Amino acid sequence: MALHTIRVHGDPVLRQATLPVVDFDAGLVRLVEDMIETMYDAPGVGLAANQVGVQKRVFVWDIGHGDGPQVAVNPTLSGHDGEWTYDEGCLSVPGLYWPIVRPKQVTMRAFDIHGNEIVREGDEMLARVFLHEVDHLDGHLLLERLDGDQRKQAMRELRSRDVDASSR
Protein backbone atom coordinates (compact mmCIF):
# COMPACT_ATOMS: atom_id res chain seq x y z
CA MET A 1 0.00 0.00 0.00
CA ALA A 2 1.09 3.56 -0.62
CA LEU A 3 0.32 6.83 1.04
CA HIS A 4 -1.16 9.54 -1.15
CA THR A 5 -0.71 13.28 -0.74
CA ILE A 6 -3.93 14.86 0.49
CA ARG A 7 -4.93 17.77 -1.72
CA VAL A 8 -5.65 20.99 0.15
CA HIS A 9 -7.78 24.08 -0.36
CA GLY A 10 -6.82 25.82 -3.57
CA ASP A 11 -6.23 22.62 -5.55
CA PRO A 12 -8.73 22.67 -8.45
CA VAL A 13 -9.33 18.90 -8.24
CA LEU A 14 -11.33 19.53 -5.04
CA ARG A 15 -13.84 21.70 -6.95
CA GLN A 16 -14.59 19.11 -9.62
CA ALA A 17 -17.41 16.58 -9.31
CA THR A 18 -16.14 13.02 -9.47
CA LEU A 19 -17.14 10.39 -12.01
CA PRO A 20 -19.01 7.18 -11.18
CA VAL A 21 -16.94 4.05 -10.76
CA VAL A 22 -17.68 1.57 -13.56
CA ASP A 23 -14.92 -0.99 -13.05
CA PHE A 24 -14.96 -2.93 -9.79
CA ASP A 25 -11.50 -4.37 -10.29
CA ALA A 26 -8.07 -4.75 -8.70
CA GLY A 27 -7.33 -1.08 -9.41
CA LEU A 28 -10.31 -0.05 -7.27
CA VAL A 29 -9.24 -2.39 -4.47
CA ARG A 30 -5.70 -0.93 -4.54
CA LEU A 31 -7.07 2.64 -4.53
CA VAL A 32 -9.30 1.89 -1.53
CA GLU A 33 -6.46 0.23 0.39
CA ASP A 34 -4.19 3.21 -0.28
CA MET A 35 -6.93 5.66 0.72
CA ILE A 36 -7.50 3.83 4.01
CA GLU A 37 -3.79 3.95 4.81
CA THR A 38 -3.68 7.65 3.88
CA MET A 39 -6.77 8.41 6.02
CA TYR A 40 -5.27 6.70 9.08
CA ASP A 41 -1.91 8.40 8.56
CA ALA A 42 -3.50 11.89 8.33
CA PRO A 43 -5.26 11.07 10.81
CA GLY A 44 -8.87 11.44 9.73
CA VAL A 45 -12.25 9.72 9.94
CA GLY A 46 -13.07 9.94 6.22
CA LEU A 47 -11.38 10.52 2.88
CA ALA A 48 -12.82 11.02 -0.60
CA ALA A 49 -10.94 9.92 -3.72
CA ASN A 50 -10.65 13.43 -5.13
CA GLN A 51 -8.85 14.46 -1.94
CA VAL A 52 -5.99 12.30 -3.21
CA GLY A 53 -6.38 13.50 -6.80
CA VAL A 54 -8.48 10.62 -8.14
CA GLN A 55 -11.71 11.67 -9.85
CA LYS A 56 -13.73 8.59 -8.86
CA ARG A 57 -16.92 8.56 -6.80
CA VAL A 58 -15.56 6.62 -3.82
CA PHE A 59 -14.80 7.39 -0.19
CA VAL A 60 -13.55 5.54 2.87
CA TRP A 61 -14.30 6.09 6.54
CA ASP A 62 -13.74 4.80 10.04
CA ILE A 63 -15.37 6.61 12.94
CA GLY A 64 -13.84 4.27 15.48
CA HIS A 65 -16.82 2.19 16.57
CA GLY A 66 -14.99 -1.10 16.08
CA ASP A 67 -16.28 -1.72 12.55
CA GLY A 68 -12.89 -0.97 11.00
CA PRO A 69 -12.46 0.86 7.73
CA GLN A 70 -15.45 1.02 5.39
CA VAL A 71 -15.89 2.03 1.75
CA ALA A 72 -18.70 3.58 -0.28
CA VAL A 73 -18.60 3.46 -4.08
CA ASN A 74 -21.04 5.61 -6.08
CA PRO A 75 -22.93 6.77 -2.96
CA THR A 76 -26.27 8.56 -2.97
CA LEU A 77 -27.94 10.07 0.08
CA SER A 78 -31.60 10.32 1.07
CA GLY A 79 -33.79 10.50 4.14
CA HIS A 80 -32.16 13.60 5.62
CA ASP A 81 -33.76 14.21 9.00
CA GLY A 82 -33.21 16.41 12.05
CA GLU A 83 -30.35 18.80 12.80
CA TRP A 84 -27.03 18.34 14.55
CA THR A 85 -24.33 20.94 15.13
CA TYR A 86 -20.74 19.77 15.50
CA ASP A 87 -17.28 21.32 15.20
CA GLU A 88 -16.34 19.95 11.80
CA GLY A 89 -12.93 19.93 10.18
CA CYS A 90 -11.49 18.67 6.92
CA LEU A 91 -8.21 17.07 5.88
CA SER A 92 -8.20 19.42 2.87
CA VAL A 93 -8.47 22.46 5.17
CA PRO A 94 -6.14 21.18 7.92
CA GLY A 95 -6.25 22.47 11.45
CA LEU A 96 -9.44 24.53 11.13
CA TYR A 97 -12.81 23.62 12.64
CA TRP A 98 -16.23 25.30 12.61
CA PRO A 99 -19.61 24.56 14.15
CA ILE A 100 -21.56 23.23 11.16
CA VAL A 101 -25.25 22.34 11.16
CA ARG A 102 -26.05 19.21 9.15
CA PRO A 103 -28.87 16.68 9.18
CA LYS A 104 -28.71 14.38 12.20
CA GLN A 105 -29.72 11.30 10.20
CA VAL A 106 -29.26 10.22 6.60
CA THR A 107 -29.53 7.03 4.54
CA MET A 108 -26.73 6.13 2.16
CA ARG A 109 -27.05 3.73 -0.76
CA ALA A 110 -23.75 2.72 -2.31
CA PHE A 111 -21.71 -0.25 -3.46
CA ASP A 112 -18.82 -2.10 -1.85
CA ILE A 113 -15.56 -2.76 -3.73
CA HIS A 114 -17.07 -5.91 -5.28
CA GLY A 115 -20.11 -4.10 -6.70
CA ASN A 116 -22.58 -5.33 -4.08
CA GLU A 117 -25.20 -2.79 -3.04
CA ILE A 118 -25.06 -1.57 0.56
CA VAL A 119 -27.52 0.56 2.51
CA ARG A 120 -26.33 2.28 5.68
CA GLU A 121 -28.27 4.43 8.11
CA GLY A 122 -26.12 7.20 9.54
CA ASP A 123 -26.85 9.05 12.76
CA GLU A 124 -24.92 12.03 14.12
CA MET A 125 -21.19 11.40 13.43
CA LEU A 126 -21.75 8.71 10.80
CA ALA A 127 -24.34 10.86 9.02
CA ARG A 128 -21.91 13.79 9.14
CA VAL A 129 -19.14 11.71 7.56
CA PHE A 130 -21.47 10.55 4.77
CA LEU A 131 -22.62 14.13 4.10
CA HIS A 132 -19.10 15.59 4.28
CA GLU A 133 -17.54 13.00 1.96
CA VAL A 134 -20.38 13.15 -0.59
CA ASP A 135 -19.92 16.93 -0.60
CA HIS A 136 -16.30 16.27 -1.61
CA LEU A 137 -17.37 13.87 -4.35
CA ASP A 138 -19.73 16.57 -5.66
CA GLY A 139 -16.88 19.12 -5.73
CA HIS A 140 -17.85 21.06 -2.60
CA LEU A 141 -15.61 21.98 0.32
CA LEU A 142 -16.57 22.52 3.94
CA LEU A 143 -15.89 26.24 3.45
CA GLU A 144 -19.11 26.48 1.42
CA ARG A 145 -21.08 25.46 4.53
CA LEU A 146 -19.87 28.49 6.51
CA ASP A 147 -21.86 31.67 6.98
CA GLY A 148 -20.45 34.90 5.54
CA ASP A 149 -18.46 35.99 8.60
CA GLN A 150 -17.06 32.49 9.23
CA ARG A 151 -16.05 32.19 5.59
CA LYS A 152 -14.27 35.58 5.61
CA GLN A 153 -12.35 34.59 8.75
CA ALA A 154 -11.49 31.18 7.28
CA MET A 155 -10.21 32.76 4.07
CA ARG A 156 -8.08 35.23 6.07
CA GLU A 157 -6.58 32.33 8.01
CA LEU A 158 -5.89 30.35 4.84
CA ARG A 159 -4.30 33.36 3.11
CA SER A 160 -2.18 33.97 6.21
CA ARG A 161 -0.97 30.36 6.09
CA ASP A 162 -0.13 30.71 2.37
CA VAL A 163 1.92 33.86 3.10
CA ASP A 164 3.69 32.17 6.02
CA ALA A 165 4.50 29.10 3.89
CA SER A 166 5.81 31.16 0.98
CA SER A 167 8.12 33.19 3.24
CA ARG A 168 10.00 30.10 4.44
C-alpha positions as CSV (number, residue, x, y, z in Angstrom):
1,M,0.0,0.0,0.0
2,A,1.1,3.6,-0.6
3,L,0.3,6.8,1.0
4,H,-1.2,9.5,-1.1
5,T,-0.7,13.3,-0.7
6,I,-3.9,14.9,0.5
7,R,-4.9,17.8,-1.7
8,V,-5.7,21.0,0.2
9,H,-7.8,24.1,-0.4
10,G,-6.8,25.8,-3.6
11,D,-6.2,22.6,-5.5
12,P,-8.7,22.7,-8.4
13,V,-9.3,18.9,-8.2
14,L,-11.3,19.5,-5.0
15,R,-13.8,21.7,-6.9
16,Q,-14.6,19.1,-9.6
17,A,-17.4,16.6,-9.3
18,T,-16.1,13.0,-9.5
19,L,-17.1,10.4,-12.0
20,P,-19.0,7.2,-11.2
21,V,-16.9,4.0,-10.8
22,V,-17.7,1.6,-13.6
23,D,-14.9,-1.0,-13.0
24,F,-15.0,-2.9,-9.8
25,D,-11.5,-4.4,-10.3
26,A,-8.1,-4.8,-8.7
27,G,-7.3,-1.1,-9.4
28,L,-10.3,-0.1,-7.3
29,V,-9.2,-2.4,-4.5
30,R,-5.7,-0.9,-4.5
31,L,-7.1,2.6,-4.5
32,V,-9.3,1.9,-1.5
33,E,-6.5,0.2,0.4
34,D,-4.2,3.2,-0.3
35,M,-6.9,5.7,0.7
36,I,-7.5,3.8,4.0
37,E,-3.8,4.0,4.8
38,T,-3.7,7.6,3.9
39,M,-6.8,8.4,6.0
40,Y,-5.3,6.7,9.1
41,D,-1.9,8.4,8.6
42,A,-3.5,11.9,8.3
43,P,-5.3,11.1,10.8
44,G,-8.9,11.4,9.7
45,V,-12.2,9.7,9.9
46,G,-13.1,9.9,6.2
47,L,-11.4,10.5,2.9
48,A,-12.8,11.0,-0.6
49,A,-10.9,9.9,-3.7
50,N,-10.7,13.4,-5.1
51,Q,-8.9,14.5,-1.9
52,V,-6.0,12.3,-3.2
53,G,-6.4,13.5,-6.8
54,V,-8.5,10.6,-8.1
55,Q,-11.7,11.7,-9.9
56,K,-13.7,8.6,-8.9
57,R,-16.9,8.6,-6.8
58,V,-15.6,6.6,-3.8
59,F,-14.8,7.4,-0.2
60,V,-13.5,5.5,2.9
61,W,-14.3,6.1,6.5
62,D,-13.7,4.8,10.0
63,I,-15.4,6.6,12.9
64,G,-13.8,4.3,15.5
65,H,-16.8,2.2,16.6
66,G,-15.0,-1.1,16.1
67,D,-16.3,-1.7,12.6
68,G,-12.9,-1.0,11.0
69,P,-12.5,0.9,7.7
70,Q,-15.4,1.0,5.4
71,V,-15.9,2.0,1.8
72,A,-18.7,3.6,-0.3
73,V,-18.6,3.5,-4.1
74,N,-21.0,5.6,-6.1
75,P,-22.9,6.8,-3.0
76,T,-26.3,8.6,-3.0
77,L,-27.9,10.1,0.1
78,S,-31.6,10.3,1.1
79,G,-33.8,10.5,4.1
80,H,-32.2,13.6,5.6
81,D,-33.8,14.2,9.0
82,G,-33.2,16.4,12.0
83,E,-30.3,18.8,12.8
84,W,-27.0,18.3,14.6
85,T,-24.3,20.9,15.1
86,Y,-20.7,19.8,15.5
87,D,-17.3,21.3,15.2
88,E,-16.3,19.9,11.8
89,G,-12.9,19.9,10.2
90,C,-11.5,18.7,6.9
91,L,-8.2,17.1,5.9
92,S,-8.2,19.4,2.9
93,V,-8.5,22.5,5.2
94,P,-6.1,21.2,7.9
95,G,-6.2,22.5,11.4
96,L,-9.4,24.5,11.1
97,Y,-12.8,23.6,12.6
98,W,-16.2,25.3,12.6
99,P,-19.6,24.6,14.2
100,I,-21.6,23.2,11.2
101,V,-25.3,22.3,11.2
102,R,-26.0,19.2,9.1
103,P,-28.9,16.7,9.2
104,K,-28.7,14.4,12.2
105,Q,-29.7,11.3,10.2
106,V,-29.3,10.2,6.6
107,T,-29.5,7.0,4.5
108,M,-26.7,6.1,2.2
109,R,-27.0,3.7,-0.8
110,A,-23.7,2.7,-2.3
111,F,-21.7,-0.3,-3.5
112,D,-18.8,-2.1,-1.9
113,I,-15.6,-2.8,-3.7
114,H,-17.1,-5.9,-5.3
115,G,-20.1,-4.1,-6.7
116,N,-22.6,-5.3,-4.1
117,E,-25.2,-2.8,-3.0
118,I,-25.1,-1.6,0.6
119,V,-27.5,0.6,2.5
120,R,-26.3,2.3,5.7
121,E,-28.3,4.4,8.1
122,G,-26.1,7.2,9.5
123,D,-26.8,9.0,12.8
124,E,-24.9,12.0,14.1
125,M,-21.2,11.4,13.4
126,L,-21.8,8.7,10.8
127,A,-24.3,10.9,9.0
128,R,-21.9,13.8,9.1
129,V,-19.1,11.7,7.6
130,F,-21.5,10.6,4.8
131,L,-22.6,14.1,4.1
132,H,-19.1,15.6,4.3
133,E,-17.5,13.0,2.0
134,V,-20.4,13.2,-0.6
135,D,-19.9,16.9,-0.6
136,H,-16.3,16.3,-1.6
137,L,-17.4,13.9,-4.4
138,D,-19.7,16.6,-5.7
139,G,-16.9,19.1,-5.7
140,H,-17.8,21.1,-2.6
141,L,-15.6,22.0,0.3
142,L,-16.6,22.5,3.9
143,L,-15.9,26.2,3.4
144,E,-19.1,26.5,1.4
145,R,-21.1,25.5,4.5
146,L,-19.9,28.5,6.5
147,D,-21.9,31.7,7.0
148,G,-20.5,34.9,5.5
149,D,-18.5,36.0,8.6
150,Q,-17.1,32.5,9.2
151,R,-16.0,32.2,5.6
152,K,-14.3,35.6,5.6
153,Q,-12.3,34.6,8.7
154,A,-11.5,31.2,7.3
155,M,-10.2,32.8,4.1
156,R,-8.1,35.2,6.1
157,E,-6.6,32.3,8.0
158,L,-5.9,30.3,4.8
159,R,-4.3,33.4,3.1
160,S,-2.2,34.0,6.2
161,R,-1.0,30.4,6.1
162,D,-0.1,30.7,2.4
163,V,1.9,33.9,3.1
164,D,3.7,32.2,6.0
165,A,4.5,29.1,3.9
166,S,5.8,31.2,1.0
167,S,8.1,33.2,3.2
168,R,10.0,30.1,4.4
